[in-house]
Amino acid sequence: MTGGRAGLRIVHLSDIHLGRDVQAVADALVAEVGLLAPDVVVVSGDLTQRARTAQFRAAVAFLDRLPGERLVVPGNHDTPLYAVHQRMFRTFGKFERYVGSPLNPVVRADGAVLLGVTTMPRWRWKDGYASRNDAARVRGTLGSSPPADLRVLVTHHPLVHGSGVSVIGRDRILQAVADSRVDVLLSGHTHEPVVDRVELKAGDGRRWPVLSVVTGTALSDRVRGEEPNAFHVLDADDVEVSVSTRRWDPADDGWTARDEGTFPRQARDA
């Protein structure tokens, strides 16, 4: 970012999978995030491996070690897999009890508004769903925020990237994203980091550019192929958003940084 850090800093974690976490990576991550001193820590789902009570308690203990305000949404692993009655009638009971976060949280930071939308329905086992109410939330919360605010939507399932990821209702929520002039999409689920700027078509026919950031698994041993544990750091000011990926290097027991680019913020109508 021009002239060094300025404005808002977001640390984006996902898929920490407590129950399949690596303790050395967790301790190093806490230290790294402490040095980064974020304004907001986003966790885009899969706090646990199997939605067990002990795993939720461990996840909360880990989150409590991190600085900054938090925005957390659940993922598919945060719903009971085998307890079918609990899944049907108290799908996110443990998440709400232990994490204490609403399912569609809102965080307002200096010059930014972040909205989390839960894309894991009780009737799917892995893939996602975005309802008409979710699209309305995007329009009502992000679309109505001050024009100068950075508008960020957080989901567990990727809405733009994510090979093989099914999200029923994807088109309607992306229409709301474009209509609401959202700046950034943050997600996880695939364990494969992707940073890309894409254009969406709004209802008025105009094209709107959005920055899509899909992050890797922060702590789990369930990495994909050659991808190590990873998370993202976003720095935003009035004119641009810079993104870097932090990847775990087991040889050095530390995190290495790679700049993914600096992306201009598109001016929106007042």
QUIKAZI-V220071 format. One record per residue. N is the residue number from 1. SS is DSSP state (h for helix, s for strand, l for the rest). PHI is phi in whole degrees, -180 to 180 (* if undefined). PSI is psi in radians with two decimals (999 if undefined). Layout:
((N & SS & PHI & PSI) (N & SS & PHI & PSI))
//
This chain:
((1 & l & * & 2.46) (2 & l & -56 & 2.21) (3 & l & 74 & 0.26) (4 & l & 90 & -2.96) (5 & l & -65 & 2.38) (6 & l & -151 & 2.62) (7 & l & 78 & -2.40) (8 & s & -95 & 2.43) (9 & s & -119 & 2.24) (10 & s & -118 & 2.24) (11 & s & -100 & 2.18) (12 & s & -111 & 1.94) (13 & s & -111 & 2.75) (14 & l & -159 & 2.82) (15 & l & 51 & 0.97) (16 & l & -80 & -0.40) (17 & l & 48 & 1.01) (18 & s & -60 & 2.24) (19 & l & 115 & -0.39) (20 & l & -131 & 0.38) (21 & s & -83 & 2.80) (22 & l & -110 & 2.05) (23 & h & -61 & -0.69) (24 & h & -64 & -0.67) (25 & h & -68 & -0.70) (26 & h & -62 & -0.80) (27 & h & -64 & -0.72) (28 & h & -68 & -0.60) (29 & h & -67 & -0.75) (30 & h & -58 & -0.78) (31 & h & -64 & -0.74) (32 & h & -65 & -0.79) (33 & h & -66 & -0.61) (34 & h & -60 & -0.72) (35 & h & -68 & -0.59) (36 & h & -72 & -0.45) (37 & l & 50 & 1.06) (38 & l & -72 & 2.72) (39 & l & -79 & -0.64) (40 & s & -138 & 2.38) (41 & s & -107 & 2.11) (42 & s & -102 & 2.31) (43 & s & -123 & 1.92) (44 & s & -96 & 0.91) (45 & l & 97 & 2.96) (46 & l & 57 & 1.04) (47 & l & -71 & -0.52) (48 & s & -121 & 2.92) (49 & l & -88 & -0.69) (50 & l & -140 & 0.47) (51 & l & 56 & 0.58) (52 & l & -88 & 2.68) (53 & h & -57 & -0.82) (54 & h & -62 & -0.61) (55 & h & -70 & -0.69) (56 & h & -64 & -0.71) (57 & h & -63 & -0.71) (58 & h & -66 & -0.67) (59 & h & -64 & -0.75) (60 & h & -65 & -0.70) (61 & h & -62 & -0.66) (62 & h & -67 & -0.83) (63 & h & -61 & -0.61) (64 & l & -68 & -0.24) (65 & l & -85 & -0.12) (66 & l & -96 & 2.55) (67 & l & -85 & 2.94) (68 & l & 86 & 2.91) (69 & s & -71 & 2.67) (70 & s & -120 & 2.52) (71 & s & -128 & 2.11) (72 & s & -130 & 2.30) (73 & s & -122 & 2.68) (74 & l & -80 & 2.80) (75 & l & -121 & -3.05) (76 & h & -64 & -0.53) (77 & h & -77 & -0.13) (78 & h & -93 & 0.18) (79 & l & -115 & 2.56) (80 & l & -60 & 2.37) (81 & l & -91 & -0.77) (82 & l & -104 & -0.43) (83 & l & -81 & 1.48) (84 & h & -64 & -0.73) (85 & h & -61 & -0.78) (86 & h & -64 & -0.67) (87 & h & -64 & -0.70) (88 & h & -74 & -0.65) (89 & h & -114 & -0.33) (90 & l & -138 & 0.98) (91 & l & -53 & -0.82) (92 & l & -114 & 0.45) (93 & h & -58 & -0.83) (94 & h & -70 & -0.67) (95 & h & -59 & -0.85) (96 & h & -68 & -0.61) (97 & h & -70 & -0.84) (98 & h & -91 & -0.74) (99 & h & -77 & -0.57) (100 & l & 71 & 0.40) (101 & l & -108 & 2.46) (102 & l & -65 & 2.77) (103 & l & -72 & -0.38) (104 & l & -130 & 1.24) (105 & l & -76 & 2.73) (106 & s & -128 & 2.30) (107 & s & -123 & 2.23) (108 & s & -111 & 2.01) (109 & s & -111 & 3.09) (110 & l & -63 & 1.91) (111 & l & 77 & 0.34) (112 & s & -155 & 2.67) (113 & s & -133 & 2.28) (114 & s & -118 & 2.27) (115 & s & -119 & 2.27) (116 & s & -102 & 2.37) (117 & l & -125 & 2.21) (118 & l & -79 & 2.04) (119 & l & -105 & 0.25) (120 & l & -108 & 1.80) (121 & l & -82 & 2.80) (122 & l & -69 & -0.38) (123 & l & -96 & 0.08) (124 & l & -118 & 2.64) (125 & l & -94 & -0.48) (126 & l & -140 & -0.86) (127 & l & -81 & 3.06) (128 & s & -109 & 3.11) (129 & s & -154 & 2.32) (130 & l & -121 & 2.05) (131 & l & -88 & 3.02) (132 & h & -64 & -0.61) (133 & h & -64 & -0.63) (134 & h & -64 & -0.77) (135 & h & -61 & -0.67) (136 & h & -66 & -0.63) (137 & h & -62 & -0.74) (138 & h & -59 & -0.83) (139 & h & -67 & -0.73) (140 & h & -73 & -0.62) (141 & h & -94 & -0.92) (142 & h & -82 & -0.75) (143 & l & -66 & -0.40) (144 & l & -100 & 0.05) (145 & l & -74 & 2.82) (146 & l & -54 & 2.46) (147 & l & -55 & -0.53) (148 & l & -81 & -0.22) (149 & l & -69 & 2.51) (150 & s & -73 & 2.22) (151 & s & -109 & 2.11) (152 & s & -126 & 2.24) (153 & s & -111 & 2.26) (154 & s & -114 & 2.19) (155 & l & -136 & 2.78) (156 & l & -75 & -0.85) (157 & l & -83 & 2.36) (158 & l & -63 & 2.38) (159 & l & -94 & -0.38) (160 & l & -115 & -0.89) (161 & l & -106 & 2.90) (162 & l & 122 & 1.48) (163 & l & -61 & 2.24) (164 & l & 81 & 0.07) (165 & l & -92 & 2.11) (166 & l & -96 & 2.22) (167 & s & -129 & 1.81) (168 & s & -65 & 2.30) (169 & l & 87 & 0.20) (170 & h & -57 & -0.78) (171 & h & -62 & -0.71) (172 & h & -71 & -0.62) (173 & h & -76 & -0.56) (174 & h & -69 & -0.57) (175 & h & -62 & -0.73) (176 & h & -65 & -0.65) (177 & h & -60 & -0.82) (178 & h & -67 & -0.78) (179 & h & -63 & -0.57) (180 & l & -89 & 0.02) (181 & l & 55 & 0.86) (182 & l & -72 & 2.45) (183 & l & -89 & -0.71) (184 & s & -137 & 2.39) (185 & s & -110 & 2.24) (186 & s & -119 & 2.30) (187 & s & -155 & 3.13) (188 & l & -143 & -2.17) (189 & l & 78 & -0.77) (190 & l & -87 & -0.27) (191 & l & 66 & 0.28) (192 & l & -125 & 1.91) (193 & l & -65 & 2.34) (194 & s & -142 & 2.33) (195 & s & -128 & 2.14) (196 & s & -156 & 2.62) (197 & s & -108 & 2.18) (198 & s & -127 & 2.80) (199 & s & -109 & 2.33) (200 & s & -115 & 2.66) (201 & s & -97 & 2.10) (202 & l & -80 & 2.94) (203 & l & -64 & -0.43) (204 & l & -85 & 0.10) (205 & l & 90 & -0.18) (206 & l & -81 & 2.69) (207 & s & -91 & 2.45) (208 & s & -128 & 2.17) (209 & s & -83 & 2.36) (210 & s & -132 & 2.47) (211 & s & -92 & 2.07) (212 & s & -103 & 2.13) (213 & s & -124 & 1.92) (214 & s & -106 & 2.13) (215 & l & -102 & 2.89) (216 & l & -86 & -2.93) (217 & l & -84 & 2.20) (218 & l & -74 & -0.66) (219 & l & -128 & -0.36) (220 & s & -73 & 2.71) (221 & l & -83 & 0.04) (222 & l & -91 & 1.03) (223 & l & -79 & 2.87) (224 & l & -109 & 2.04) (225 & l & 57 & -2.16) (226 & l & -87 & -0.07) (227 & l & -76 & 2.19) (228 & l & -83 & -3.13) (229 & l & -58 & 2.52) (230 & s & -157 & 2.77) (231 & s & -152 & 3.00) (232 & s & -120 & 2.67) (233 & s & -125 & 2.24) (234 & s & -118 & 2.30) (235 & s & -118 & 2.20) (236 & s & -129 & 2.41) (237 & l & -127 & -2.79) (238 & l & -70 & -0.33) (239 & l & -120 & -0.30) (240 & s & -157 & 2.86) (241 & s & -127 & 2.19) (242 & s & -106 & 2.45) (243 & s & -127 & 2.36) (244 & s & -132 & 2.61) (245 & s & -104 & 2.28) (246 & s & -103 & 2.11) (247 & s & -114 & 2.48) (248 & s & -77 & 2.27) (249 & s & -114 & 1.73) (250 & l & -63 & -0.44) (251 & l & -65 & -0.59) (252 & l & -106 & -0.01) (253 & l & 49 & 0.82) (254 & s & -157 & -3.14) (255 & s & -106 & 2.35) (256 & s & -108 & 2.50) (257 & s & -106 & 2.43) (258 & s & -133 & 2.14) (259 & s & -71 & 2.28) (260 & s & -98 & -0.25) (261 & s & 135 & 2.90) (262 & s & -118 & 2.22) (263 & s & -118 & 2.18) (264 & s & -67 & 2.52) (265 & l & -84 & 2.31) (266 & l & -79 & 2.29) (267 & l & -67 & 2.42) (268 & l & -117 & 2.81) (269 & l & -66 & 2.53) (270 & l & -70 & 999))
//
